[in-house]
């Protein structure tokens, strides 16, 4: 895996992306163009169409200026668990189909060979523990939060992601809607409904191209959010620092038993926190607003 970089130290802009989306091509409730229309109305910059087992011809669709990414969701067998893996393939060609849809490693290898990227979807929802998926090679990211899975209280896969980090697997995290429902009455740019506009990934890029999207994900030049914005997270003058939108809680987290938590008092809010560098292996940040909505940075290696 490519070494992670700190996106807050990079030139470029932040682009808002949903990287897990369903339409009537599989079990979604809206045709591809209507789903695209929704995300355009929601002020997104990047949208990946990732229907179950099938791709969409994005060349025939109008992105309204959004970058459209071809994709699909694969469901190969897991040898250590009764539930199948869910793996999202990004930037696979129209008509792509793995030669052996039941073999996870072969499927991942074929996605990568086709110039695509494989992301591990909602492991908490499927019940997969680290030992069920740590043998898979070639995964480029993992979903830390999935809006659709939250409908049954299993939206957060932060524990599964953290366990991977603690074992030395520095895999970037993504936030996604995994939208299936219509949610037709969502007001423009507002968070509404159960699934749509609930969780997204900010990508740090010079410009919105497919290759830049893949590069940002692979290198961790991104962060996941359900609402809070992070304007800076990094290391300056021997301190770990963060600047963010109004927050109730800020966490700096390292490995097992390592972390720091600050809480806004009364009706005040936090917009900045810093601490001296600790003898941790890595540090990442979590920001929570007054409604409990979170944002997650990728880790920065400290040693």
Order of alpha helices (4+ residues) and beta strands (2+ residues): beta-alpha-beta-beta-beta-alpha-beta-alpha-alpha-beta-alpha-beta-beta-alpha-beta-beta-beta-beta-beta-beta-beta-beta-beta
